[in-house]
Amino acid sequence: MDEKLMSKKKPAFPINERFNRYLAKYNRNTKIPVFYDDLLRFSGSIVVYDQHDEDTFWVRCYYPDHERLEIDNSLKKVYTILHSDGSDDSLDYLNVDAIDYCTFGNSKPFRVKVRNILNDSFTYFYVKKADASRLYGLEFEHLLSPHRINFLVYKDTLIEEHIAGIPGDVFIEDHLPKCDLRAQTQIAKQFVKFNERCTVRLLGDMRSYNYVVIPTHDFDHVEYQIRAIDFDQQCFEGNLKVYRPQFFKENYKMVKLVSDKLEESSIEQYRKEERSLLAKRMINTQSRYKELIRCMINDHVSTKDNVKELRNDLYAFSKDMKFKRASTMGQILRTALDFVKRNYENVNMQRLLE
């Protein structure tokens, strides 16, 4: 786990015309009144600290008075487009409480806090630079994960909804030690399934601060789910280990939990369960999935060296010759997902013939 998995900083990739048409068809591409670059015009900022007085790597931005009103109105409009029908009816009841800028990571997003002044409830959304790789990651998350996700893109700006949950690094340090044996076993199971889902769909860099743990209270216990929140590393890196959360040192305690709480037979069972669910989602969203994967096959969201390294790693892992013939990340991902789908269909066919 001490091996350095990530290479250089990932560049942003433009959205090509074919992918733009796909996004427009499925109501992702919508005109919005504010751009990422508009929010960069802040005149000052202060550091945002957490409840333990630790630096969060976010700064709270301040804007000149003559610009703040226009920015606030535009952000409230974006909120209504993202969460409602985009009408102006509720704008008077909304207030932009804070605009924070992240100084850490690739995307350097803005986080906008919008509050309903009638009942003081609030939510967040993010304003980021649009990047084709991230958009593919968001779409595959929407189609192939247990979770739906809401986002908008217009020209070079991406609006992304907030995903609620306990950040993985915070959960591992503060909450995991307090969990009882049943909860720990269930969390271990969910990490195995999360690890498998990321590996199969080639979503990389799932270090503990790039996913959240979501506790759901049932009538006699708490259920847990693990959900990705950063999709920047969809099919970019060449090292296969980048797509396997188990190899990041930040996840060591989760990996140890799996080895302590689960038998090898259980781990394999949960991996099969997750692959079967992925196959079912591909079948259930077949038309849209095929459109999306065709967009990616004809797009370039990585370097030639990374494509070559990853296809060789996957061929060594699976012995499937189709990986050797792949020339883009889209072809590699299609081959990986087809492999899972074909195996699921073959097992189902054998069951019918028995």
N, C-alpha and C positions, 0 to 999 in steps of 0.2 A: 504493500500500500504506500510505500515511500516513493515509488516511481513517479516521476513527473509525467502526467498523462496529457495535459494540454500543451499545445505549441504556441504559435504566435497569436496575437490578437486577431480575432475574426473580422474580416471586412464586411461592410454592408453590400448586399447585392440588389440591383434594380429589379423592379417588377416589370416583366415583359408584357407585351400586348395580349398574348394568349391568356396568361394568368390574370390579367386585368379583366378580360371578358368573363372568365370564370367567377371572379370576385363580384362583378356586377350582377351576373346571373343569379347569384345566391344572396343578394342584398348585403354584401360586405362593403361594396364600393359606393360610398354615399358622400355627397358634397357636405363639407363642414365649414364653419365660419372662422376657424382658428388653425394655425399651423404650428408645428413644433418650433420653428425658428422665431415665431412671434413671442413665445414664452422665454426665449433666451435673452430677451431685452430687459431683464430685471436689473435694477439699479443697486441692489444690495441684498445681503442674506445673513442669516444667523444659523449656527449649528443646532440641529435637532438632537436632543438626548433622550434615551429611553428612561424607564422608571428606575433603573439602577445607576443613572447618570453616566451611562456609557454612550459614546459617539455612535449614532446610527448610520453614519455616512450619508445622511440626508441633510440638506440645508433649506431653511424656509426663505422663500424669495419675496422681495418687495419691489414694487413697480412704481414709476412716477405717477402722480395723481391723475394727470391728463390721459394716461393709458390704462390705468387700473379698471375704470368703469367699463371701458370697451372690452377688455380682456375678460372681466367677470361675466358680462352679458354673453359673450361668445362661448365661454366654458359652460354656462348654464344651458345654453342652447344645445351644445354638444351632449350634455347629460340627458336632455329630453329626447334627442335623436337616438342615443344609445339605449335608453331604458323605456322609452315610450314612443309616441307617434311623431315627435318632433314639433308639435304645436307650441304656441307661446302661452297657452292657458295657465300653466303652472309656474312660469318664470318669476312672478312676483312673490311666490312662496319659497323660493330657493335662495340660498346664500353660499357664496364661495368662501369657506372659512380659511383655507390655506392652500398655497401652491408650493410644493416641495420639490427640490431638484436633487437627484442622486448623483454623487460624485464617484461612485464605485461601479465597476462593471462595464460591459460593452455598450449597452444601449443608452446609458445616461438619461433615464426617463424623468418626466415630471409626474408627480403624484398630486392629484387634485381632490380636495375634500369638499364635498357638496352637502349642505345641511338643509333639511326642510324646517323652516322657521315656525311652522304651526305645531310641530310635535317634537322638535329637536333630534329627530332621527337623522343619521348621516350615512354616507357611503363614499367610496373612493373610485376614481378611474385614473388611468395612466395615459399620458401623451408621449409617444416615442417616435423616433425616426423609422419610417417604413423600411423593412428589409425583407426581401423575398424569402430568405431562409426561415426567418421567424414566422412569416405568414403561412408558409407550408406547415411549420410546426403547430401553429394554432389550428389550422384546418384539420390536420391529422388527429390532433387531440379531440376536436369536436366529433369526428367521425368514428374514431377507433378506441377511444377511452370510455370509461363509464360516465364521463362528465361532459356536459355541453358547455360551450364557451362563447361569449359575446364580444365582438370587436368590429371596428369600422376602419376603413382605410380610404384616404383621399390624397392623391398625388404622393408626396413624400412623407405624409403624416399618418401614424397609426394611433387609434384610440382603443384601449384595451380595458375591459372591466376588471375590477378587483376580485381576486379569488381569496375568500375568507378561510382562515385556518391558522394553526399555530406553526410558525416557521420551524422547519425541521431541526435546525441547530438549537433553537430555544427548547423545543420539545425534548430532544435528546439529553440536554443538560438539566432542565428544570422539572420535567414531567415524567420522563421514563423511569427514573429511580423510584418514584412514588406509586407506580402501577403495580397491581397485584399480579399473581402468576397467570391468571386467566387472561388478563389484559396484555401482558407481555407476550404470551403465546399468540394472541390474535394480531398484535403489532408485527411480530416476526412473520406471520403468514402474509400480512399485507405488504411487507417489504419484499418478500419473495415475488409476489404477483406484480408489484410495481417495478422491480428489477427486470422481470421478464418482459413486461409491456414496453419499457424503455429500450431494451435490447432489440426486440423484434422490429419495432418501428423506427429504430435508429435516432432516438432523441438523446442527445449527449449532455454532459456536464451536469448531472443530477447530484451535485454536492448538496449537503444538508440544508444550505440556505436557499437552494433553488426549488425546494418543494415544501409543501405544508402537510401537517397531520391534522385531520379533521375528526374530532370526537363527536359521535352522535349518541345521545342518551336514549336507550330503549327503556322499557318499563322496569327491568331488573338488572341491567348492566349497561356498559358503554361500549359501543362499536367504534372502530377506528378505520379511517381510510387515508391513503397517502396520495397526494395529487401534485403533479408538476405545476410550477407557476412561472417558469422561465423557458421559453422555446427558442432562444437564440441559437442553440447548437443543434438544430435539426439537420442531420446529414451534411456536416461540414468536415469534421476531423477524420483523419485516415486511420487512427488507432482504434481498433474494435473495443478496447477496454474503456474508452471514453463513453461508450453507449451502455456500459454496465455499471450501475451505481455502486455495486459491491466493491469496486476497485478504488474508490476514492477514500482517502484516509479520514475525511470528515464523516464518513458513514461507518467507521470501524465498529462503534458500539451497536449499531443496527445489525451488522454482519455477525458480530459475536452473539447477539441475542438469537439470531436464526440458528447458529450452530449449537447453542445451549438448549434451545427450547424445541427444536424440530428434528425429527428423524429424517434420514436421507429419502426414505420412501414418501414421507409427507411433503418434503420440498419438491420432489418430482411430481407429485399429485397436483400441487398448487400451480406449478409451471404449466402443466397440461391444461388445467382449468383456464388459466389466463390465455393461453394460445387458442383454446377452443372459443373463448369469448371474443377474441380478436377476429377469428375467422367468421363467427356469426355476424359481427358488426360489419365486416366487409361485404358479406352476402346481403345483409339488410339495407346497406347504403350503396349497393353495387353501381348504380348509374353515376351517382355523384363521385364515389371513390374512383371509378375509372377515368372520369373527366379530370380529377385532380392529379392522379398519378401520370396521366398523359401530359399534363402541363409540366410536371416536374421532370419527366423524361426528356422533354425538349428544352429544358432550362439548364443553366449552369449556376449552382449554388455552392461550389467548392473549387478547389484547384485540381489540376490533372494529377499531381503527385498524391494528393489525399484520396482521390478516386482509385488510383492504382493500388495504394497501400490497403485501403479498406476492402476492395474486391479480393485481394490476395488473402487477407486475414479471414474473410468470410468463406472463401473457397477451402482454406486449410481447416476451418471449423466445421463446415458442412459437407465438403466434397461434391458440391453441386457445380457442375461445369458452367451453368448459366452465369454464375458470378464472374467467371473468367472473361466472359464476352461483354460484360457491362462497360459502357464508356461514359456514363453520367451517374450522378448520385441517384437520380430518379429511377434508372434501370436497376441499380443495386437494391434500392428499397422495394421496388416491384418484385424482384426476384425473392427477396426475404419474405415478403408478405404472401406471395404466391406459394412459397414453400410451406408456410403455416396453413394456408387455406387448403392446399392440395392434400396435406396429411390429414386434416380434419375431415375432408370429404371422403377420403379413402377409408378411414376408420368407420365413418357412418355407413358407407356402402357395405363393408364387411359385416357390420352389425345387422343390416337388413337381410343379407344373404344367409346368415346363420339360422 
